[in-house]
Amino acid sequence: MSKLSEIFIDISDMEKMAGRSSLVHRLDPRCKLLVTLLFTITVVSFNRYDLMALIPCFTYPLFLLIAAEIPFTYLMKKLVLASIFALMLGIVNPFFDRETMLYLGSVPISGGWVSFISIMLRFALTASAALLLLTTTGMYNISRGLEKLGVPQVFVMQLFFLSRYLFLLTDEASRLVRARAARSFGQRGLGLNSLSHLLSTLFMRSFDRAENIYIAMRCRGFNGRMRSVTKFRWGGAETIFTVSWIVFFIFFRFNGLSYVISLYHQLNIY
Amino acid sequence: MSHHIIEADNLSYHYPDKTDALDGINFSITHGESVALIGENGAGKSTLLMHLNGSLLASSGEMRIGHIPVTKRTLAHIRQSVGMVFQDSDDQLFMATVFDDVAFGPLNMGLAEAEVKRRAEAALATVGLLKLKDRRPYHLSGGEKRRIAIATVLAMEPNVLAMDEPSSGLDPKARRMLIKLLKSFKHTRIIASHDLDMIAEVCERTLVIFAGKVVADDTTEKIFADHELLKRCSLEPPLSMQSCPVCSMLNKKG
């Protein structure tokens, strides 16, 4: 199977999971979007050497994982795949920042390694939160939630159509690649030259398709606004979800962890 | 109901690069008629269809739906009465679920929510696919997609259905279901297709388009019997009207 069709299956897997109906799935997309955003801001706002403070943040993705019954290995596979980008960004740190920061037993650890681990942790946190948002909400509801939160409709529609037609685009691309492979006898086509033609064909086709879709939309009375029958409902569950996570984030952002630890020590002393 | 009459009056269209696509088309179709548009590739069938709901506007001459000329100002009205089913269903199904797709047109018409729901469900029931309403359109089979695409148009309760190659790419069973569906409609139907066997079953009248002109306009039976005309327009009589090659071979031997 080609790489492209693997991605294709991957995305449709995610969409299928978004169709489940756990407690988290049923929440209004807006509250999940808000909490994910605040979570991301919290995670990236920590000092880059502050490893310990990041630990409590894992509560949020773990909570979603368990409450939404998403398989742990499924999420891990996606994370490992995406981690290459974070790895490339972070790996230079140990080379530049060689000053010893702490000792693990008798092994000196440099500031570079600490910040590298910090980057990887933050990546794991934010990427898993984003993936979990996707698998519990689905692209369509995310875009509608964004719209309801005041994001301009032009952006929302771009996002929505991207997710809708990505399937067809990968499908068309894999057909082109297969047709090229069938005529290139084990060699990589004619290298870059044929690749550029392939991409321009793909571009022209997408362009045509976009035009056809637009005509089809106009034929059914589209005038620049997407409407939908399904309504979002912000109830008690949404308020509790949002407020308790906000409290949680604020508490642990402003030294909540050290407070908890000192409280624990005090309790032990008395 | 003569107010749903469709008239093309000396309709011409040329592309921005000045090549002529349609050249002085005249016809008149009354309510409830089922009319086929046939012709070789590039003859102008699809271009003509696009004029029915103003996706393209005439360069000269006029298209009238129920005596209302198709112009920029009348588009909103025209598009409610002429439903267009496109050749590639993926172009027509762009929403996240089947139901949302079928509700798209009625919602844009500004109908109340209950009415939108009623129409969408009725349209899906008509094409026999109400059970798929919560599915995602891109996971469906070609035949299902085509029927959903028809439902998206039916939900707007149009008087006229214009279809571009409705049977292309369907397996025999899906094609058979489509033919049954098309025959059951009471709308005025205008169908552009190369599937002449389908047309023989669904349409009682046929317009032959050649080089942007209507070269014949008669009952389907008469058109398909005129082999000379068909040949001139790069067409062939439908298989069901050709003599069976196996039988004729047997006859020769016998």
HADDOCK unambig.tbl for C-alpha pairs under 7 A between the chains (distance, minus, plus):
assign (segid A and resid 140 and name CA) (segid B and resid 96 and name CA) 6.14 0.50 0.50
assign (segid A and resid 164 and name CA) (segid B and resid 94 and name CA) 6.84 0.50 0.50
assign (segid A and resid 209 and name CA) (segid B and resid 91 and name CA) 6.92 0.50 0.50
assign (segid A and resid 212 and name CA) (segid B and resid 91 and name CA) 6.09 0.50 0.50
assign (segid A and resid 213 and name CA) (segid B and resid 91 and name CA) 4.73 0.50 0.50
assign (segid A and resid 213 and name CA) (segid B and resid 92 and name CA) 6.35 0.50 0.50
assign (segid A and resid 215 and name CA) (segid B and resid 55 and name CA) 6.75 0.50 0.50
assign (segid A and resid 216 and name CA) (segid B and resid 91 and name CA) 6.72 0.50 0.50
assign (segid A and resid 216 and name CA) (segid B and resid 92 and name CA) 5.64 0.50 0.50
assign (segid A and resid 219 and name CA) (segid B and resid 79 and name CA) 5.88 0.50 0.50
assign (segid A and resid 219 and name CA) (segid B and resid 84 and name CA) 6.99 0.50 0.50
assign (segid A and resid 220 and name CA) (segid B and resid 79 and name CA) 6.87 0.50 0.50
assign (segid A and resid 220 and name CA) (segid B and resid 105 and name CA) 4.64 0.50 0.50
assign (segid A and resid 221 and name CA) (segid B and resid 76 and name CA) 6.69 0.50 0.50
assign (segid A and resid 221 and name CA) (segid B and resid 105 and name CA) 6.06 0.50 0.50
assign (segid A and resid 221 and name CA) (segid B and resid 108 and name CA) 5.38 0.50 0.50
assign (segid A and resid 221 and name CA) (segid B and resid 109 and name CA) 6.53 0.50 0.50
assign (segid A and resid 222 and name CA) (segid B and resid 108 and name CA) 6.05 0.50 0.50
assign (segid A and resid 227 and name CA) (segid B and resid 107 and name CA) 6.39 0.50 0.50
assign (segid A and resid 228 and name CA) (segid B and resid 100 and name CA) 6.74 0.50 0.50
assign (segid A and resid 229 and name CA) (segid B and resid 113 and name CA) 6.64 0.50 0.50
